[in-house]
Amino acid sequence: MSGVGGRSARRDRDGRTWLRGGAPPPRWVRVLPAALLAGVCVSTLVSPDPLDIGFLLGAIPPLAVLSYGPAATAVLGVLVLAVLNIPAFRLNDPGAEDALTVGFVAALSVLVSYVRSRRDAQLVTERAVAEAAQRAVVPPLPERVGGVRCAGLYVAAQQGTLVGGDFFDVREGPCGVRAVMGDVQGHGLSAVATVASLLGAFREAVLDRPDPESVAARLDRRLMVDSAAVRHSELFATAVVLEFGGGARAVRIVACGQPGPVLLRDGRAVELDAPVGTPLGLGLSDGTPAGLTVPLRPGDRLFLASDGVWEARDSAGVFYPLLDRLVEFSADGPDGPVPLPVLAERVWTDLVRYAPELDDDVTMLVLAPGPVDPR
C-alpha cells in the first residue's frame, strides 16, 4: 500500500520526488558537472581563439553538491583549478584572485556537500522508521485470506506519507473472512491515530463478534470512546464491513455512511444497493443498520473504493465514470481473468490521467471468492 495537498499524475505512488521527498536526483543532474567541465575543455581546445568562459568552471562545485558527496565534490574542485591553470586551455591566464575565488567556492562546496550528505542520511533513517511505523498500522494485504483472494491499493493525500484518513483490512476469524474499508474524518497524519484505533478494534472484533453488524457496532463504540476524551470533538468515520461465509459462497454487507461495493459479474459492474446506515462514531450501537446478503458465484469480484475515487473530477467538473471503467478494465483477456492487483492499478493509472489534481486519499480494495487453500 501506498502512500499523501494535490498530486500530479507524474508523481510516484509513494509521493517521493527529487526536490521534495528524498528520491535520488535524476541522471542529468549527476552528469551535469562533469559534462560542463568536459564542454569547457573541448570548447577551448577546438577554438582557434582564446575563449573567456572560465567563469563557467566556478559553477561546477556548487552543482556537484546537488548529487555528490564531499569526496567527489573535492575531486571536481581540484579538476576545475587544474583546468584554470593549464596553459593549453588558454582561459585568459586567471590571476591569483580568480583562482582563490574558485578555490574558496570549491572548499565551501565540499563543506556544504558534507552537511547535505549527513542530513540526507538522517532523513533516510527517519523515513525508514516512519514507514515501518505506518506499515505496522496498515500492513500490506496478503494475496489470499482464507477462501478470499484480495488486493488493495492506497495512496494517501498528504505527500510523503503512507497512511492517511482511509483504511482497510481483511482478516480471518471463527465466523469466516471479514473485511473493512472506511474513511476517517480529516486527512493526513492527524487521522492516523484514529485509523490505528479503528483497525485495532476491527481485528479484535473479528475474533469474537458473531456477525458483521456487531463488528460495526464495536467500531462505532471505539470511536465514541475516543471522541469522548476530546473536548468539542466531532469525530466520525464512514465504513463498509463485509463477511464471507464458509466457502465464500455469499457475502454479507453492512454499510455505515458509505455505499456498498461494486459487484463485477459476467462483464457487468453493478453497485450493490446495501442499506446505508449512520456513520461510525455517531451512536451506531443504538441502531445498527440492516445488512445485505449477496450470493456469490465463481468468478465474481467485489470492488470497493473510497470517496477519492468516486468523487474525483476532471477539469470540467465531471465525476470519474468508475462503473464504466471497471467494465472495461475487468474484461477477461487472452490469458484469462485480470489479476486483482492489475485491476486496481489500471483504475489508479486511469484516475490520475482523468483527474491529475487529486486532493483526497485514494483507496481501492478488490475481493474475489476462491477455493480454500489446502491446509
C-alpha positions in Angstrom: 0.0 0.0 0.0 0.9 3.2 -0.8 1.2 6.0 0.4 -0.1 11.9 0.9 -2.2 18.6 -0.9 -2.7 18.0 -4.6 -0.9 15.5 -6.7 0.5 15.4 -10.2 -0.2 12.4 -12.4 3.6 12.1 -12.9 4.3 11.8 -9.2 5.4 8.4 -7.8 2.8 6.3 -5.9 4.8 6.8 -2.6 5.0 10.6 -3.1 8.8 10.8 -3.4 10.3 13.3 -5.7 13.8 14.7 -6.2 13.1 18.1 -4.7 10.6 17.0 -2.2 10.5 13.5 -0.7 14.1 12.2 -0.7 14.2 10.5 -4.1 17.7 10.3 -5.8 18.4 13.2 -8.2 17.8 12.5 -11.9 20.6 11.3 -14.1 21.0 14.6 -15.8 21.7 16.4 -12.5 24.5 13.9 -11.7 26.0 14.2 -15.2 25.8 18.0 -15.4 29.0 18.9 -13.5 31.2 16.5 -15.5 29.5 17.5 -18.7 30.1 21.2 -18.1 33.8 20.6 -17.3 34.2 18.5 -20.4 32.4 21.0 -22.5 34.6 23.9 -21.4 37.7 21.9 -22.0 36.7 20.8 -25.5 35.5 24.2 -26.5 38.8 25.9 -25.5 40.8 23.2 -27.4 39.0 23.4 -30.6 38.5 27.1 -30.8 41.2 29.0 -32.8 41.0 32.0 -30.4 41.1 32.1 -26.6 37.6 31.9 -25.0 36.6 33.9 -21.9 34.5 31.1 -20.4 36.5 30.3 -17.4 33.7 31.7 -15.2 31.6 28.6 -16.1 34.0 26.4 -14.2 33.1 28.2 -10.9 29.6 26.7 -11.2 30.8 23.1 -11.2 31.5 22.6 -7.5 28.1 24.0 -6.4 26.4 21.8 -9.0 28.2 18.8 -7.6 26.7 19.5 -4.2 23.3 18.5 -5.5 24.2 14.9 -6.1 27.7 14.1 -4.9 29.3 13.6 -1.6 32.2 15.6 -0.2 35.0 13.4 -1.7 33.6 13.6 -5.3 32.9 17.3 -4.9 36.5 17.9 -3.8 37.8 16.0 -6.8 35.7 18.1 -9.1 37.0 21.2 -7.4 40.6 20.2 -7.9 40.0 19.4 -11.6 38.4 22.9 -12.0 41.5 24.6 -10.5 43.7 22.4 -12.7 41.9 23.4 -15.9 42.0 27.0 -15.0 45.8 26.9 -14.6 46.8 24.6 -17.5 48.1 26.8 -20.3 46.7 24.5 -23.1 43.2 25.6 -22.3 44.0 29.3 -22.6 41.4 30.5 -20.1 42.9 34.1 -20.2 45.5 33.2 -17.6 43.4 33.8 -14.5 45.0 35.9 -11.9 45.6 34.9 -8.3 42.3 36.5 -7.1 40.3 34.5 -9.7 42.0 31.2 -8.7 41.5 32.0 -5.0 37.8 32.8 -5.6 37.2 29.5 -7.4 39.2 27.6 -4.7 37.1 29.2 -1.9 33.9 28.3 -3.7 35.2 24.7 -4.2 36.1 24.4 -0.5 32.8 25.8 0.6 31.0 23.4 -1.7 32.8 20.5 -0.1 31.6 21.7 3.3 28.0 22.1 2.1 28.2 18.6 0.5 29.3 17.1 3.8 26.5 18.7 5.7 23.9 17.7 3.0 25.2 14.1 3.0 24.8 13.9 6.8 21.3 15.4 6.7 20.3 13.1 3.8 21.4 10.1 5.8 19.4 11.3 8.8 16.3 11.8 6.6 16.7 8.3 5.1 16.8 6.9 8.6 13.8 8.9 9.8 11.8 8.0 6.7 12.6 4.3 7.2 11.4 4.5 10.8 8.2 6.4 9.8 7.5 3.9 7.0 7.9 1.0 9.5 5.6 2.6 11.9 3.0 3.3 9.3 3.2 -0.2 7.8 2.7 -1.5 11.3 -0.7 0.4 11.4 -1.7 -0.7 7.9 0.3 -3.7 6.8 0.2 -4.9 3.1 -2.6 -7.3 2.3 -1.7 -10.9 1.6 -2.8 -12.3 -1.8 -5.3 -14.6 -0.1 -7.1 -14.6 3.3 -8.9 -17.9 3.9 -11.1 -18.5 0.9 -11.0 -15.0 -0.4 -8.4 -13.5 -2.8 -7.7 -9.9 -2.2 -5.7 -6.9 -3.4 -5.5 -3.3 -2.1 -4.2 0.0 -3.3 -3.7 3.0 -1.1 -2.3 6.4 -2.0 -2.5 8.9 0.9 -3.4 12.5 0.1 -0.6 14.0 2.2 2.7 13.8 0.3 5.4 11.7 1.8 3.1 9.6 4.0 1.8 6.0 3.6 -1.2 6.3 5.9 -3.9 9.0 5.8 -7.6 9.0 6.6 -8.6 5.9 4.7 -8.2 2.3 6.0 -8.9 -1.2 5.0 -8.1 -4.7 6.3 -9.1 -8.3 5.6 -8.9 -10.9 8.4 -10.0 -14.5 9.0 -11.8 -15.4 12.2 -14.0 -18.1 13.7 -17.0 -16.9 11.7 -15.3 -16.6 8.3 -13.3 -13.9 6.5 -14.2 -10.3 7.3 -13.1 -7.2 5.5 -13.5 -3.5 6.3 -12.9 -0.3 4.3 -13.5 3.1 5.7 -12.7 6.8 5.7 -12.0 8.8 8.8 -12.9 12.4 9.2 -9.9 14.5 8.2 -6.7 13.7 6.2 -3.0 13.1 6.7 -1.1 12.4 9.9 -3.9 13.9 12.1 -6.1 11.0 11.2 -3.6 8.2 11.7 -4.3 7.7 15.4 -8.0 7.2 14.6 -7.2 4.8 11.8 -4.9 2.8 14.2 -7.7 2.7 16.8 -10.3 1.5 14.4 -8.2 -1.1 12.9 -7.2 -2.4 16.3 -10.9 -2.6 17.2 -11.7 -4.4 13.9 -9.0 -7.0 14.4 -10.3 -7.8 17.9 -13.9 -7.9 16.7 -13.1 -10.4 14.0 -12.2 -12.9 16.7 -15.2 -12.6 19.0 -18.1 -10.8 17.3 -20.8 -13.1 15.8 -21.8 -11.1 12.8 -20.7 -8.0 10.7 -23.4 -5.9 12.4 -21.8 -6.4 15.8 -18.4 -5.7 14.3 -19.7 -2.4 13.0 -21.1 -1.7 16.5 -17.7 -2.4 18.1 -16.1 0.1 15.7 -18.7 2.7 16.5 -18.2 2.2 20.2 -14.4 2.6 19.8 -14.9 5.9 18.0 -17.4 7.2 20.6 -15.0 6.4 23.4 -12.1 8.1 21.6 -14.1 11.2 20.9 -15.4 11.5 24.4 -11.9 12.2 25.7 -11.6 15.2 23.3 -13.4 18.4 24.1 -15.8 19.6 21.3 -14.9 16.5 19.2 -17.0 15.6 16.2 -15.0 12.5 15.3 -16.7 10.1 12.9 -15.9 7.7 10.1 -17.7 6.0 7.2 -17.1 2.3 6.6 -18.3 -0.8 4.9 -17.9 -4.2 6.8 -18.1 -7.4 4.8 -18.3 -11.0 5.9 -17.7 -14.0 3.7 -19.3 -17.2 5.0 -17.9 -20.7 4.7 -16.5 -21.3 1.2 -17.1 -17.6 0.4 -20.3 -18.5 -1.4 -22.1 -15.4 -0.1 -21.1 -12.0 1.4 -23.0 -10.0 4.0 -22.6 -6.2 3.7 -23.1 -3.7 6.4 -22.7 -0.1 5.2 -22.2 2.8 7.7 -22.4 6.1 5.9 -20.7 4.7 2.8 -22.1 2.9 -0.3 -21.6 -0.8 -0.7 -19.2 -2.4 -3.0 -19.5 -2.9 -6.8 -20.1 -6.4 -8.0 -18.3 -7.4 -11.1 -20.1 -10.3 -12.8 -20.5 -11.5 -16.4 -18.9 -8.4 -17.9 -21.1 -6.0 -15.9 -20.4 -3.7 -12.9 -23.3 -3.3 -10.5 -23.3 -1.1 -7.4 -24.9 -3.3 -4.7 -27.8 -1.5 -3.0 -26.9 -2.2 0.6 -28.8 -0.1 3.1 -26.6 2.8 4.2 -26.7 3.5 7.9 -25.3 6.1 10.3 -21.5 6.8 10.1 -19.4 5.3 12.9 -19.0 7.4 16.0 -22.5 8.9 15.9 -24.2 6.3 18.1 -24.5 3.4 15.7 -24.5 0.9 18.6 -28.1 2.2 19.4 -29.3 1.4 15.9 -27.2 -1.0 13.8 -28.1 -0.8 10.1 -29.5 -3.8 8.4 -27.1 -5.9 6.4 -27.5 -7.2 2.9 -26.6 -10.8 2.0 -25.5 -11.4 -1.7 -24.9 -14.8 -3.1 -21.6 -15.2 -4.9 -20.6 -17.2 -8.0 -17.2 -18.4 -9.1 -15.6 -15.5 -11.0 -17.3 -12.8 -9.1 -15.3 -9.9 -7.8 -16.2 -7.1 -5.4 -14.6 -3.7 -5.9 -14.6 -1.2 -3.0 -13.4 2.4 -3.5 -13.1 5.5 -1.3 -14.5 8.9 -1.9 -11.2 9.8 -3.5 -12.2 7.6 -6.4 -15.9 8.1 -6.6 -15.7 11.9 -6.2 -12.7 12.5 -8.4 -13.5 15.1 -11.2 -11.8 16.2 -14.4 -11.1 19.8 -15.3 -14.7 20.3 -16.4 -16.1 19.1 -13.0 -17.4 15.7 -14.4 -17.2 12.8 -12.0 -14.9 9.9 -12.7 -17.0 7.2 -14.5 -15.9 4.3 -12.3 -18.5 1.8 -13.3 -17.8 2.2 -17.0 -14.1 1.9 -16.4 -14.5 -1.2 -14.2 -16.4 -2.9 -17.1 -13.6 -2.1 -19.5 -10.6 -2.9 -17.2 -12.0 -6.1 -15.8 -12.8 -7.7 -19.1 -11.1 -11.1 -19.5 -8.0 -11.2 -21.7 -6.4 -14.0 -23.8 -4.7 -15.2 -20.6 -7.9 -15.4 -18.6 -9.3 -13.1 -15.9 -7.5 -9.9 -15.0 -5.5 -10.4 -11.7 -6.9 -8.4 -8.9 -3.8 -6.2 -8.3 -3.7 -5.4 -12.1 -7.4 -4.2 -12.0 -6.6 -1.8 -9.1 -3.5 -0.5 -10.8 -5.4 0.1 -14.1 -8.1 2.1 -12.2 -5.3 4.2 -10.5 -3.4 4.9 -13.7 -6.6 6.0 -15.4 -7.8 8.0 -12.4 -4.7 10.2 -12.3 -4.9 10.7 -16.0 -8.6 11.7 -15.7 -8.2 14.0 -12.6 -4.5 15.0 -12.4 -5.0 17.1 -9.2 -6.4 14.8 -6.5 -6.8 16.2 -3.0 -8.2 13.1 -1.2 -6.9 9.7 -0.2 -7.3 7.2 -2.9 -8.2 3.7 -1.7 -9.3 0.6 -3.5 -10.0 -2.9 -2.2 -10.7 -5.8 -4.6 -12.0 -9.1 -3.2 -12.9 -12.4 -5.0 -14.1 -15.7 -3.7 -11.8 -18.6 -4.4 -11.2 -22.2 -3.4 -9.9 -22.6 0.1 -6.2 -23.4 0.2 -5.5 -26.9 1.5 -4.0 -27.0 5.0 
